[in-house]
Amino acid sequence: MRLGKRWLFAFLGAIAMAGCQSLGRGDQEPLRVLVYNIHAGTDAARVPNLERVAKIIKDSRASVVLLQEVDRKTRRSGSVDQLARLRELTGYRGVFGKTIDYDGGEYGIAILSKWRIASSAFAPLPVEGAPASFEARGALVARIVSPYGIIRAVNTHLDATRADTYRIQQSKTLGSLARAQSDSGFTLLGGDMNSEPSSEPIRNLAEAGWQDLFASCGNGQTFSFPADKPEKRIDYLLGRGGTKCVRAEILDTQASDHRPVLFEVVPPGRD
């Protein structure tokens, strides 16, 4: 697979420009991270409920939130900038990564944080052999200045077609990209992978050194999709380098067609 190098080098350089400083150890409480595909701010029946999504985020007490299927000023979402609205409703900071132009606006992924976001960058996850109608996907990285030090949060949403063909290519690029971010600090990789735990894309990420955190600490319900009667787990948070998961829970809500997954993790060297 010939993906090209210039976009990747430019992406990594943009992140590096913000420096590699970190803060003190801070408190020892676990870091709460929420992974949530919000279905463009609607439930499975396409009833708009962005305010309900905001309440779920606030009630979760997560400090970092990885969101997928976020609209920005599309006609179907009433020209609302959903990230801006969620920032307003929650009081969080946030950054957006556009994957495609859609319905008069933009569609993509976003990261919310209770703490300052020092920098962010978006990288495409290109594939070979895709038709012209293929929906592009990418990864959004935010460098967050937290009491735990610098957190590199990598958020993604992999291809949703039935076969693993494109997800396999995307997972290989994603694993390399995220690993490059984790070489000098604490990185979390998460999102809607559209892949079950035994699939090749998830195995690719494991081979690249990424640990499925839910597998080590999940509690209660184990499936996240579909929201009404969950039958598979396709929403993930992955860690490496000694990151430990204290608890992971799939939240019982049908505000989207996915259920959100809440994690409590301990960064390397914090236990």
Accessible surface in RSA format (square Angstrom, percent):
REM  Atomic radii and reference values for relative SASA: ProtOr
REM  Chains: A
REM  Algorithm: Lee & Richards
REM  Probe-radius: 1.40
REM  Slices: 20
REM RES _ NUM      All-atoms   Total-Side   Main-Chain    Non-polar    All polar
REM                ABS   REL    ABS   REL    ABS   REL    ABS   REL    ABS   REL
RES MET A   1   101.25  52.4  28.17  18.6  73.08 174.0  30.60  26.0  70.64  93.6
RES ARG A   2   221.48  93.0 197.20 100.5  24.29  57.8  78.05 106.7 143.43  86.9
RES LEU A   3    45.67  25.4  27.96  20.0  17.71  44.5  30.61  21.5  15.06  40.5
RES GLY A   4    44.80  55.2   0.00   N/A  44.80  55.2  36.14  99.2   8.66  19.4
RES LYS A   5   133.17  65.0 128.73  79.0   4.43  10.6  75.95  68.4  57.21  60.9
RES ARG A   6   212.62  89.3 206.21 105.1   6.42  15.3  83.98 114.8 128.64  78.0
RES TRP A   7    57.30  23.0  43.64  21.1  13.66  32.1  51.59  27.5   5.71   9.3
RES LEU A   8    28.44  15.8  28.44  20.3   0.00   0.0  28.44  20.0   0.00   0.0
RES PHE A   9   130.26  65.2 121.89  75.5   8.37  21.8 123.09  74.6   7.18  20.5
RES ALA A  10    69.05  63.5  50.55  78.0  18.50  42.1  62.81  88.4   6.25  16.5
RES PHE A  11     9.11   4.6   2.87   1.8   6.24  16.2   8.71   5.3   0.40   1.1
RES LEU A  12    42.30  23.6  39.35  28.2   2.95   7.4  39.62  27.8   2.68   7.2
RES GLY A  13    33.20  40.9   0.00   N/A  33.20  40.9  31.82  87.3   1.38   3.1
RES ALA A  14    50.78  46.7  34.09  52.6  16.68  38.0  41.14  57.9   9.63  25.5
RES ILE A  15     5.63   3.2   5.63   4.2   0.00   0.0   5.63   4.1   0.00   0.0
RES ALA A  16    68.71  63.2  49.57  76.5  19.14  43.5  57.29  80.7  11.41  30.2
RES MET A  17   167.31  86.6 136.25  90.2  31.06  73.9 105.56  89.7  61.74  81.8
RES ALA A  18    32.20  29.6   7.47  11.5  24.73  56.3  20.42  28.8  11.79  31.2
RES GLY A  19    32.74  40.4   0.00   N/A  32.74  40.4  30.14  82.7   2.60   5.8
RES CYS A  20   103.59  78.4  80.19  89.4  23.40  55.0  18.85  47.8  84.73  91.4
RES GLN A  21    87.95  49.2  75.58  55.2  12.37  29.4  60.62 129.0  27.33  20.7
RES SER A  22    79.78  67.4  53.30  71.1  26.48  61.0  20.55  43.8  59.23  83.0
RES LEU A  23    87.83  48.9  70.83  50.7  17.00  42.7  76.50  53.7  11.33  30.5
RES GLY A  24    53.09  65.5   0.00   N/A  53.09  65.5  40.44 111.0  12.65  28.3
RES ARG A  25   126.50  53.1 120.45  61.4   6.05  14.4  64.96  88.8  61.54  37.3
RES GLY A  26    44.56  54.9   0.00   N/A  44.56  54.9  24.50  67.2  20.06  44.9
RES ASP A  27    82.44  57.7  67.68  67.4  14.76  34.9  39.11  92.0  43.33  43.2
RES GLN A  28    93.99  52.6  70.58  51.6  23.41  55.7  65.00 138.4  29.00  22.0
RES GLU A  29   116.83  67.1 114.61  86.7   2.22   5.3  40.80  78.9  76.03  62.1
RES PRO A  30    37.38  27.2  29.00  26.4   8.38  30.4  29.38  24.3   8.00  49.7
RES LEU A  31     1.07   0.6   0.38   0.3   0.69   1.7   1.07   0.8   0.00   0.0
RES ARG A  32    39.68  16.7  38.42  19.6   1.25   3.0  16.69  22.8  22.98  13.9
RES VAL A  33     0.79   0.5   0.79   0.7   0.00   0.0   0.79   0.7   0.00   0.0
RES LEU A  34     0.00   0.0   0.00   0.0   0.00   0.0   0.00   0.0   0.00   0.0
RES VAL A  35     0.20   0.1   0.00   0.0   0.20   0.5   0.00   0.0   0.20   0.5
RES TYR A  36     0.68   0.3   0.00   0.0   0.68   1.8   0.68   0.5   0.00   0.0
RES ASN A  37     0.37   0.3   0.00   0.0   0.37   0.9   0.00   0.0   0.37   0.4
RES ILE A  38     0.00   0.0   0.00   0.0   0.00   0.0   0.00   0.0   0.00   0.0
RES HIS A  39    18.05   9.9  18.05  12.5   0.00   0.0   5.99   6.2  12.07  14.0
RES ALA A  40     2.35   2.2   1.10   1.7   1.25   2.9   1.10   1.5   1.25   3.3
RES GLY A  41     2.30   2.8   0.00   N/A   2.30   2.8   0.05   0.1   2.25   5.0
RES THR A  42    14.36  10.2  14.36  14.6   0.00   0.0  14.36  19.3   0.00   0.0
RES ASP A  43    28.22  19.8  28.22  28.1   0.00   0.0   4.48  10.5  23.75  23.7
RES ALA A  44    69.68  64.1  45.10  69.6  24.58  55.9  45.93  64.7  23.75  62.9
RES ALA A  45    80.06  73.6  48.60  75.0  31.46  71.6  59.55  83.9  20.51  54.3
RES ARG A  46   113.46  47.6  98.26  50.1  15.20  36.2  55.25  75.5  58.21  35.3
RES VAL A  47    82.47  54.3  81.25  73.6   1.22   2.9  82.47  71.7   0.00   0.0
RES PRO A  48   107.59  78.4  90.77  82.7  16.83  61.2  91.11  75.2  16.48 102.4
RES ASN A  49    20.26  14.0  14.39  13.9   5.86  14.1  18.71  45.0   1.55   1.5
RES LEU A  50    16.53   9.2  14.80  10.6   1.74   4.4  14.80  10.4   1.74   4.7
RES GLU A  51    96.02  55.1  90.20  68.2   5.82  13.9  50.58  97.8  45.44  37.1
RES ARG A  52   110.41  46.4 103.52  52.8   6.89  16.4  41.33  56.5  69.08  41.9
RES VAL A  53     0.00   0.0   0.00   0.0   0.00   0.0   0.00   0.0   0.00   0.0
RES ALA A  54     3.30   3.0   3.30   5.1   0.00   0.0   3.30   4.6   0.00   0.0
RES LYS A  55   128.49  62.7 125.30  76.9   3.19   7.6  96.65  87.0  31.84  33.9
RES ILE A  56    23.77  13.5  21.17  15.8   2.60   6.3  23.01  16.6   0.76   2.1
RES ILE A  57     0.00   0.0   0.00   0.0   0.00   0.0   0.00   0.0   0.00   0.0
RES LYS A  58   107.65  52.5  93.76  57.5  13.89  33.1  46.63  42.0  61.02  65.0
RES ASP A  59    88.09  61.7  63.07  62.8  25.03  59.2  30.70  72.3  57.39  57.2
RES SER A  60     6.14   5.2   0.00   0.0   6.14  14.1   5.90  12.6   0.24   0.3
RES ARG A  61   142.94  60.0 139.00  70.9   3.94   9.4  53.32  72.9  89.62  54.3
RES ALA A  62     0.00   0.0   0.00   0.0   0.00   0.0   0.00   0.0   0.00   0.0
RES SER A  63    14.90  12.6  14.90  19.9   0.00   0.0   0.00   0.0  14.90  20.9
RES VAL A  64     0.82   0.5   0.82   0.7   0.00   0.0   0.82   0.7   0.00   0.0
RES VAL A  65     0.00   0.0   0.00   0.0   0.00   0.0   0.00   0.0   0.00   0.0
RES LEU A  66     0.95   0.5   0.95   0.7   0.00   0.0   0.95   0.7   0.00   0.0
RES LEU A  67     0.06   0.0   0.06   0.0   0.00   0.0   0.06   0.0   0.00   0.0
RES GLN A  68     0.00   0.0   0.00   0.0   0.00   0.0   0.00   0.0   0.00   0.0
RES GLU A  69    27.00  15.5  26.70  20.2   0.29   0.7   1.06   2.0  25.94  21.2
RES VAL A  70     0.31   0.2   0.31   0.3   0.00   0.0   0.31   0.3   0.00   0.0
RES ASP A  71     0.08   0.1   0.00   0.0   0.08   0.2   0.00   0.0   0.08   0.1
RES ARG A  72    71.47  30.0  70.87  36.1   0.59   1.4  15.08  20.6  56.38  34.2
RES LYS A  73   121.44  59.2 116.29  71.4   5.15  12.3  58.26  52.4  63.18  67.3
RES THR A  74     0.00   0.0   0.00   0.0   0.00   0.0   0.00   0.0   0.00   0.0
RES ARG A  75   164.56  69.1 146.33  74.6  18.23  43.4  69.71  95.3  94.85  57.5
RES ARG A  76    94.76  39.8  51.88  26.4  42.88 102.1  44.95  61.4  49.82  30.2
RES SER A  77    21.48  18.2   4.24   5.7  17.25  39.7  13.18  28.1   8.31  11.6
RES GLY A  78    59.44  73.3   0.00   N/A  59.44  73.3  37.56 103.1  21.89  49.0
RES SER A  79    70.80  59.8  57.44  76.7  13.36  30.8  30.24  64.4  40.56  56.8
RES VAL A  80    60.95  40.1  56.68  51.3   4.26  10.3  60.95  53.0   0.00   0.0
RES ASP A  81    30.38  21.3  24.92  24.8   5.47  12.9   8.82  20.7  21.57  21.5
RES GLN A  82     7.13   4.0   7.13   5.2   0.00   0.0   0.03   0.1   7.10   5.4
RES LEU A  83     4.96   2.8   4.92   3.5   0.05   0.1   4.96   3.5   0.00   0.0
RES ALA A  84    49.82  45.8  41.42  63.9   8.40  19.1  44.38  62.5   5.44  14.4
RES ARG A  85    72.13  30.3  69.60  35.5   2.54   6.0  20.72  28.3  51.41  31.2
RES LEU A  86     0.04   0.0   0.04   0.0   0.00   0.0   0.04   0.0   0.00   0.0
RES ARG A  87   104.54  43.9  99.96  51.0   4.58  10.9  12.09  16.5  92.45  56.0
RES GLU A  88   127.70  73.3  94.65  71.6  33.05  78.7  46.41  89.8  81.29  66.4
RES LEU A  89    48.41  27.0  31.75  22.7  16.65  41.9  34.61  24.3  13.80  37.1
RES THR A  90    14.93  10.6   0.00   0.0  14.93  35.6   1.28   1.7  13.65  20.6
RES GLY A  91    64.58  79.6   0.00   N/A  64.58  79.6  34.77  95.4  29.81  66.8
RES TYR A  92    13.34   6.2   7.70   4.4   5.64  14.7   7.49   5.6   5.85   7.2
RES ARG A  93   105.90  44.5 105.71  53.9   0.19   0.4  27.13  37.1  78.77  47.7
RES GLY A  94     9.76  12.0   0.00   N/A   9.76  12.0   0.00   0.0   9.76  21.9
RES VAL A  95    29.68  19.5  25.88  23.4   3.80   9.2  29.68  25.8   0.00   0.0
RES PHE A  96    31.07  15.5   4.64   2.9  26.43  68.8   4.64   2.8  26.43  75.6
RES GLY A  97     1.67   2.1   0.00   N/A   1.67   2.1   1.67   4.6   0.00   0.0
RES LYS A  98    83.20  40.6  70.93  43.5  12.27  29.2  37.98  34.2  45.22  48.2
RES THR A  99    19.66  14.0   4.14   4.2  15.52  37.0   4.05   5.4  15.61  23.6
RES ILE A 100    40.44  23.0  35.29  26.3   5.15  12.4  40.44  29.1   0.00   0.0
RES ASP A 101   103.23  72.3  81.09  80.7  22.14  52.4  32.47  76.4  70.76  70.6
RES TYR A 102    86.38  40.3  81.52  46.4   4.86  12.7  49.88  37.5  36.50  45.0
RES ASP A 103    47.54  33.3  29.76  29.6  17.77  42.0  13.24  31.2  34.30  34.2
RES GLY A 104    60.55  74.7   0.00   N/A  60.55  74.7  24.66  67.7  35.89  80.4
RES GLY A 105    14.17  17.5   0.00   N/A  14.17  17.5   9.26  25.4   4.91  11.0
RES GLU A 106    50.14  28.8  50.14  37.9   0.00   0.0  11.04  21.4  39.10  31.9
RES TYR A 107    20.53   9.6  20.53  11.7   0.00   0.0  10.44   7.8  10.09  12.4
RES GLY A 108     1.86   2.3   0.00   N/A   1.86   2.3   1.09   3.0   0.77   1.7
RES ILE A 109     1.27   0.7   1.27   0.9   0.00   0.0   1.27   0.9   0.00   0.0
RES ALA A 110     0.00   0.0   0.00   0.0   0.00   0.0   0.00   0.0   0.00   0.0
RES ILE A 111     0.00   0.0   0.00   0.0   0.00   0.0   0.00   0.0   0.00   0.0
RES LEU A 112     0.00   0.0   0.00   0.0   0.00   0.0   0.00   0.0   0.00   0.0
RES SER A 113     0.00   0.0   0.00   0.0   0.00   0.0   0.00   0.0   0.00   0.0
RES LYS A 114    88.27  43.1  73.40  45.0  14.87  35.4  42.52  38.3  45.75  48.7
RES TRP A 115    51.96  20.9  49.60  24.0   2.36   5.5  36.13  19.3  15.83  25.7
RES ARG A 116   127.87  53.7 124.77  63.6   3.10   7.4  56.68  77.5  71.18  43.1
RES ILE A 117    28.68  16.3   7.90   5.9  20.78  50.1   7.90   5.7  20.78  56.4
RES ALA A 118    32.32  29.7   4.75   7.3  27.58  62.7   5.13   7.2  27.20  72.0
RES SER A 119    24.99  21.1  14.80  19.7  10.19  23.5  24.99  53.2   0.00   0.0
RES SER A 120    48.35  40.9  21.39  28.6  26.96  62.1   0.11   0.2  48.24  67.6
RES ALA A 121    15.52  14.3   6.61  10.2   8.91  20.3  15.52  21.9   0.00   0.0
RES PHE A 122    66.10  33.1  40.88  25.3  25.22  65.6  40.88  24.8  25.22  72.2
RES ALA A 123     0.32   0.3   0.00   0.0   0.32   0.7   0.32   0.4   0.00   0.0
RES PRO A 124    59.57  43.4  59.54  54.3   0.03   0.1  59.57  49.2   0.00   0.0
RES LEU A 125     2.60   1.4   0.00   0.0   2.60   6.5   0.26   0.2   2.34   6.3
RES PRO A 126    43.80  31.9  33.11  30.2  10.69  38.9  43.80  36.2   0.00   0.0
RES VAL A 127    27.22  17.9   2.87   2.6  24.35  58.7   3.25   2.8  23.97  65.0
RES GLU A 128    82.36  47.3  73.16  55.4   9.19  21.9  37.61  72.7  44.75  36.5
RES GLY A 129    75.14  92.7   0.00   N/A  75.14  92.7  42.29 116.1  32.85  73.6
RES ALA A 130    35.42  32.6   7.92  12.2  27.51  62.6   8.11  11.4  27.32  72.4
RES PRO A 131    77.24  56.3  60.30  55.0  16.93  61.6  72.84  60.1   4.40  27.3
RES ALA A 132   119.32 109.7  69.73 107.6  49.58 112.8  83.06 117.0  36.25  96.0
RES SER A 133   104.10  88.0  68.24  91.1  35.86  82.6  57.65 122.8  46.45  65.1
RES PHE A 134    44.29  22.2  20.37  12.6  23.93  62.3  26.12  15.8  18.17  52.0
RES GLU A 135    59.64  34.2  52.40  39.6   7.24  17.2  21.44  41.5  38.20  31.2
RES ALA A 136    45.70  42.0  44.26  68.3   1.44   3.3  45.32  63.8   0.37   1.0
RES ARG A 137    16.39   6.9  12.59   6.4   3.81   9.1   2.36   3.2  14.03   8.5
RES GLY A 138     0.56   0.7   0.00   N/A   0.56   0.7   0.00   0.0   0.56   1.2
RES ALA A 139     0.00   0.0   0.00   0.0   0.00   0.0   0.00   0.0   0.00   0.0
RES LEU A 140     2.27   1.3   2.27   1.6   0.00   0.0   2.27   1.6   0.00   0.0
RES VAL A 141     0.00   0.0   0.00   0.0   0.00   0.0   0.00   0.0   0.00   0.0
RES ALA A 142     0.00   0.0   0.00   0.0   0.00   0.0   0.00   0.0   0.00   0.0
RES ARG A 143     1.49   0.6   1.49   0.8   0.00   0.0   0.00   0.0   1.49   0.9
RES ILE A 144     0.00   0.0   0.00   0.0   0.00   0.0   0.00   0.0   0.00   0.0
RES VAL A 145    21.40  14.1  15.11  13.7   6.29  15.2  15.11  13.1   6.29  17.1
RES SER A 146     0.43   0.4   0.00   0.0   0.43   1.0   0.43   0.9   0.00   0.0
RES PRO A 147    50.29  36.7  43.15  39.3   7.14  25.9  49.75  41.1   0.54   3.3
RES TYR A 148    20.46   9.6  14.37   8.2   6.09  15.8   3.16   2.4  17.29  21.3
RES GLY A 149     2.77   3.4   0.00   N/A   2.77   3.4   2.77   7.6   0.00   0.0
RES ILE A 150    13.09   7.4   7.21   5.4   5.88  14.2   7.21   5.2   5.88  15.9
RES ILE A 151     0.12   0.1   0.12   0.1   0.00   0.0   0.12   0.1   0.00   0.0
RES ARG A 152    15.13   6.4  15.13   7.7   0.00   0.0   0.00   0.0  15.13   9.2
RES ALA A 153     0.82   0.8   0.82   1.3   0.00   0.0   0.82   1.2   0.00   0.0
RES VAL A 154     0.00   0.0   0.00   0.0   0.00   0.0   0.00   0.0   0.00   0.0
RES ASN A 155     0.00   0.0   0.00   0.0   0.00   0.0   0.00   0.0   0.00   0.0
RES THR A 156     0.00   0.0   0.00   0.0   0.00   0.0   0.00   0.0   0.00   0.0
RES HIS A 157     8.93   4.9   8.60   6.0   0.34   0.9   3.09   3.2   5.84   6.8
RES LEU A 158     0.00   0.0   0.00   0.0   0.00   0.0   0.00   0.0   0.00   0.0
RES ASP A 159     4.21   3.0   4.21   4.2   0.00   0.0   0.00   0.0   4.21   4.2
RES ALA A 160    63.69  58.6  37.09  57.2  26.60  60.5  38.29  53.9  25.40  67.3
RES THR A 161    69.20  49.2  60.92  61.8   8.28  19.7  66.42  89.2   2.78   4.2
RES ARG A 162   234.45  98.4 202.15 103.0  32.30  76.9  88.66 121.2 145.79  88.4
RES ALA A 163    60.46  55.6  50.11  77.3  10.35  23.6  58.76  82.7   1.71   4.5
RES ASP A 164    43.60  30.5  37.25  37.1   6.36  15.0  12.30  28.9  31.30  31.2
RES THR A 165    76.85  54.7  69.75  70.7   7.10  16.9  48.82  65.6  28.03  42.4
RES TYR A 166    35.05  16.4  35.05  19.9   0.00   0.0  16.56  12.4  18.49  22.8
RES ARG A 167    11.52   4.8  11.52   5.9   0.00   0.0   0.00   0.0  11.52   7.0
RES ILE A 168    34.06  19.4  34.06  25.4   0.00   0.0  34.06  24.5   0.00   0.0
RES GLN A 169    27.34  15.3  27.13  19.8   0.21   0.5  15.56  33.1  11.78   8.9
RES GLN A 170     0.00   0.0   0.00   0.0   0.00   0.0   0.00   0.0   0.00   0.0
RES SER A 171     0.75   0.6   0.00   0.0   0.75   1.7   0.00   0.0   0.75   1.1
RES LYS A 172   108.02  52.7  98.26  60.3   9.76  23.2  54.06  48.7  53.96  57.5
RES THR A 173     8.12   5.8   3.60   3.6   4.52  10.8   7.66  10.3   0.46   0.7
RES LEU A 174     0.00   0.0   0.00   0.0   0.00   0.0   0.00   0.0   0.00   0.0
RES GLY A 175     1.02   1.3   0.00   N/A   1.02   1.3   1.02   2.8   0.00   0.0
RES SER A 176    48.69  41.1  43.24  57.7   5.45  12.6  19.95  42.5  28.74  40.3
RES LEU A 177     0.36   0.2   0.12   0.1   0.25   0.6   0.36   0.3   0.00   0.0
RES ALA A 178     0.00   0.0   0.00   0.0   0.00   0.0   0.00   0.0   0.00   0.0
RES ARG A 179    88.94  37.3  88.94  45.3   0.00   0.0  21.74  29.7  67.20  40.7
RES ALA A 180    43.12  39.6  22.82  35.2  20.30  46.2  25.96  36.6  17.15  45.4
RES GLN A 181     9.46   5.3   6.70   4.9   2.76   6.6   1.98   4.2   7.49   5.7
RES SER A 182    15.62  13.2   2.73   3.6  12.89  29.7   2.02   4.3  13.60  19.1
RES ASP A 183   114.62  80.3  76.54  76.2  38.07  90.0  33.56  79.0  81.05  80.8
RES SER A 184    83.79  70.8  50.95  68.0  32.84  75.6  46.77  99.6  37.02  51.9
RES GLY A 185    39.65  48.9   0.00   N/A  39.65  48.9  25.33  69.5  14.32  32.1
RES PHE A 186    19.15   9.6  14.27   8.8   4.88  12.7  16.36   9.9   2.79   8.0
RES THR A 187     2.73   1.9   0.00   0.0   2.73   6.5   0.00   0.0   2.73   4.1
RES LEU A 188     1.56   0.9   1.56   1.1   0.00   0.0   1.56   1.1   0.00   0.0
RES LEU A 189     0.00   0.0   0.00   0.0   0.00   0.0   0.00   0.0   0.00   0.0
RES GLY A 190     0.00   0.0   0.00   N/A   0.00   0.0   0.00   0.0   0.00   0.0
RES GLY A 191     0.00   0.0   0.00   N/A   0.00   0.0   0.00   0.0   0.00   0.0
RES ASP A 192     1.11   0.8   1.11   1.1   0.00   0.0   0.00   0.0   1.11   1.1
RES MET A 193     0.00   0.0   0.00   0.0   0.00   0.0   0.00   0.0   0.00   0.0
RES ASN A 194    30.12  20.8  18.66  18.0  11.46  27.6   3.65   8.8  26.47  25.6
RES SER A 195     4.18   3.5   0.00   0.0   4.18   9.6   4.18   8.9   0.00   0.0
RES GLU A 196    80.42  46.2  78.19  59.2   2.23   5.3  16.36  31.6  64.06  52.3
RES PRO A 197    57.58  42.0  45.51  41.5  12.07  43.9  45.69  37.7  11.89  73.9
RES SER A 198    91.36  77.2  75.21 100.4  16.15  37.2  53.13 113.1  38.23  53.6
RES SER A 199    19.97  16.9  10.86  14.5   9.11  21.0  19.96  42.5   0.01   0.0
RES GLU A 200    64.46  37.0  62.35  47.2   2.11   5.0  10.59  20.5  53.87  44.0
RES PRO A 201     0.00   0.0   0.00   0.0   0.00   0.0   0.00   0.0   0.00   0.0
RES ILE A 202    11.68   6.6  11.37   8.5   0.30   0.7  11.37   8.2   0.30   0.8
RES ARG A 203   120.29  50.5 117.79  60.0   2.50   6.0  54.23  74.1  66.06  40.0
RES ASN A 204    19.63  13.5  12.96  12.5   6.68  16.1   3.87   9.3  15.76  15.2
RES LEU A 205     0.92   0.5   0.86   0.6   0.06   0.2   0.92   0.6   0.00   0.0
RES ALA A 206    58.34  53.6  42.62  65.8  15.71  35.7  43.35  61.0  14.99  39.7
RES GLU A 207   145.24  83.4 105.91  80.1  39.33  93.6  51.92 100.4  93.32  76.2
RES ALA A 208    21.12  19.4  10.23  15.8  10.90  24.8  18.82  26.5   2.31   6.1
RES GLY A 209    38.89  48.0   0.00   N/A  38.89  48.0  27.57  75.7  11.32  25.3
RES TRP A 210     6.05   2.4   0.00   0.0   6.05  14.2   0.79   0.4   5.25   8.5
RES GLN A 211    81.76  45.7  75.00  54.8   6.76  16.1  38.12  81.1  43.64  33.1
RES ASP A 212    23.33  16.3  17.34  17.3   5.99  14.2  14.47  34.0   8.86   8.8
RES LEU A 213     0.06   0.0   0.06   0.0   0.00   0.0   0.06   0.0   0.00   0.0
RES PHE A 214     9.47   4.7   7.65   4.7   1.82   4.7   7.65   4.6   1.82   5.2
RES ALA A 215    78.07  71.8  37.94  58.5  40.13  91.3  46.11  64.9  31.96  84.7
RES SER A 216    67.34  56.9  26.38  35.2  40.96  94.4  35.50  75.6  31.84  44.6
RES CYS A 217    20.90  15.8   4.23   4.7  16.67  39.2  15.32  38.8   5.58   6.0
RES GLY A 218    35.90  44.3   0.00   N/A  35.90  44.3   3.54   9.7  32.36  72.5
RES ASN A 219    68.40  47.2  64.01  61.9   4.39  10.6   8.65  20.8  59.74  57.7
RES GLY A 220    61.18  75.5   0.00   N/A  61.18  75.5  39.35 108.0  21.84  48.9
RES GLN A 221    75.66  42.3  56.10  41.0  19.56  46.6  26.51  56.4  49.15  37.3
RES THR A 222    67.20  47.8  65.62  66.5   1.59   3.8  51.91  69.7  15.30  23.1
RES PHE A 223    81.21  40.6  81.21  50.3   0.00   0.0  81.21  49.2   0.00   0.0
RES SER A 224     0.00   0.0   0.00   0.0   0.00   0.0   0.00   0.0   0.00   0.0
RES PHE A 225    49.50  24.8  49.50  30.7   0.00   0.0  49.50  30.0   0.00   0.0
RES PRO A 226    37.46  27.3  37.46  34.1   0.00   0.0  37.46  30.9   0.00   0.0
RES ALA A 227     2.35   2.2   1.49   2.3   0.86   2.0   1.49   2.1   0.86   2.3
RES ASP A 228    82.07  57.5  66.47  66.2  15.61  36.9  21.08  49.6  61.00  60.8
RES LYS A 229   162.88  79.5 156.03  95.7   6.85  16.3 102.75  92.5  60.13  64.0
RES PRO A 230    25.24  18.4   8.44   7.7  16.81  61.1   8.44   7.0  16.81 104.4
RES GLU A 231   119.53  68.6 102.92  77.9  16.61  39.5  28.46  55.1  91.07  74.4
RES LYS A 232    65.32  31.9  65.31  40.1   0.01   0.0  10.43   9.4  54.89  58.5
RES ARG A 233    17.94   7.5  17.08   8.7   0.86   2.1   2.21   3.0  15.73   9.5
RES ILE A 234     6.89   3.9   6.89   5.1   0.00   0.0   6.89   5.0   0.00   0.0
RES ASP A 235     1.52   1.1   0.91   0.9   0.61   1.4   0.91   2.1   0.61   0.6
RES TYR A 236     0.00   0.0   0.00   0.0   0.00   0.0   0.00   0.0   0.00   0.0
RES LEU A 237     0.00   0.0   0.00   0.0   0.00   0.0   0.00   0.0   0.00   0.0
RES LEU A 238     2.09   1.2   2.09   1.5   0.00   0.0   2.09   1.5   0.00   0.0
RES GLY A 239     0.00   0.0   0.00   N/A   0.00   0.0   0.00   0.0   0.00   0.0
RES ARG A 240    60.03  25.2  49.42  25.2  10.61  25.3  11.79  16.1  48.24  29.2
RES GLY A 241    64.87  80.0   0.00   N/A  64.87  80.0  42.64 117.0  22.22  49.8
RES GLY A 242    51.29  63.3   0.00   N/A  51.29  63.3  36.08  99.0  15.21  34.1
RES THR A 243     5.65   4.0   0.17   0.2   5.48  13.1   0.09   0.1   5.57   8.4
RES LYS A 244   112.45  54.9 108.82  66.8   3.63   8.6  74.13  66.7  38.32  40.8
RES CYS A 245    20.78  15.7   0.00   0.0  20.78  48.8   0.00   0.0  20.78  22.4
RES VAL A 246    82.89  54.5  56.16  50.8  26.73  64.4  61.56  53.5  21.33  57.8
RES ARG A 247    94.71  39.8  93.93  47.9   0.78   1.9  29.02  39.7  65.69  39.8
RES ALA A 248     0.03   0.0   0.00   0.0   0.03   0.1   0.03   0.0   0.00   0.0
RES GLU A 249    59.39  34.1  59.37  44.9   0.02   0.0   7.08  13.7  52.30  42.7
RES ILE A 250     8.83   5.0   0.00   0.0   8.83  21.3   0.00   0.0   8.83  24.0
RES LEU A 251    35.27  19.6  33.86  24.2   1.41   3.5  35.27  24.8   0.00   0.0
RES ASP A 252   121.74  85.3  89.77  89.4  31.97  75.6  31.53  74.2  90.22  90.0
RES THR A 253    18.94  13.5  13.24  13.4   5.70  13.6  17.70  23.8   1.24   1.9
RES GLN A 254    86.87  48.6  82.94  60.6   3.92   9.3  18.89  40.2  67.98  51.6
RES ALA A 255     0.00   0.0   0.00   0.0   0.00   0.0   0.00   0.0   0.00   0.0
RES SER A 256     0.35   0.3   0.00   0.0   0.35   0.8   0.00   0.0   0.35   0.5
RES ASP A 257    24.58  17.2  24.36  24.2   0.22   0.5   7.83  18.4  16.75  16.7
RES HIS A 258     6.27   3.4   6.27   4.4   0.00   0.0   0.11   0.1   6.16   7.2
RES ARG A 259    24.16  10.1  23.56  12.0   0.61   1.4   0.00   0.0  24.16  14.6
RES PRO A 260     0.00   0.0   0.00   0.0   0.00   0.0   0.00   0.0   0.00   0.0
RES VAL A 261     0.25   0.2   0.25   0.2   0.00   0.0   0.25   0.2   0.00   0.0
RES LEU A 262    13.91   7.7  12.72   9.1   1.19   3.0  12.72   8.9   1.19   3.2
RES PHE A 263     0.00   0.0   0.00   0.0   0.00   0.0   0.00   0.0   0.00   0.0
RES GLU A 264    33.16  19.0  33.16  25.1   0.00   0.0   4.20   8.1  28.96  23.6
RES VAL A 265     0.00   0.0   0.00   0.0   0.00   0.0   0.00   0.0   0.00   0.0
RES VAL A 266    18.50  12.2  18.31  16.6   0.20   0.5  18.33  15.9   0.17   0.5
RES PRO A 267     5.61   4.1   4.22   3.8   1.39   5.0   4.22   3.5   1.39   8.6
RES PRO A 268    44.39  32.4  31.57  28.8  12.82  46.6  33.54  27.7  10.85  67.4
RES GLY A 269    52.68  65.0   0.00   N/A  52.68  65.0  36.68 100.7  16.01  35.8
RES ARG A 270    38.31  16.1  34.76  17.7   3.55   8.5   2.92   4.0  35.39  21.4
RES ASP A 271   114.32  80.1  52.74  52.5  61.58 145.6  60.83 143.2  53.48  53.3
END  Absolute sums over single chains surface
CHAIN  1 A    11534.8       8673.7       2861.1       6044.7       5490.0
END  Absolute sums over all chains
TOTAL         11534.8       8673.7       2861.1       6044.7       5490.0
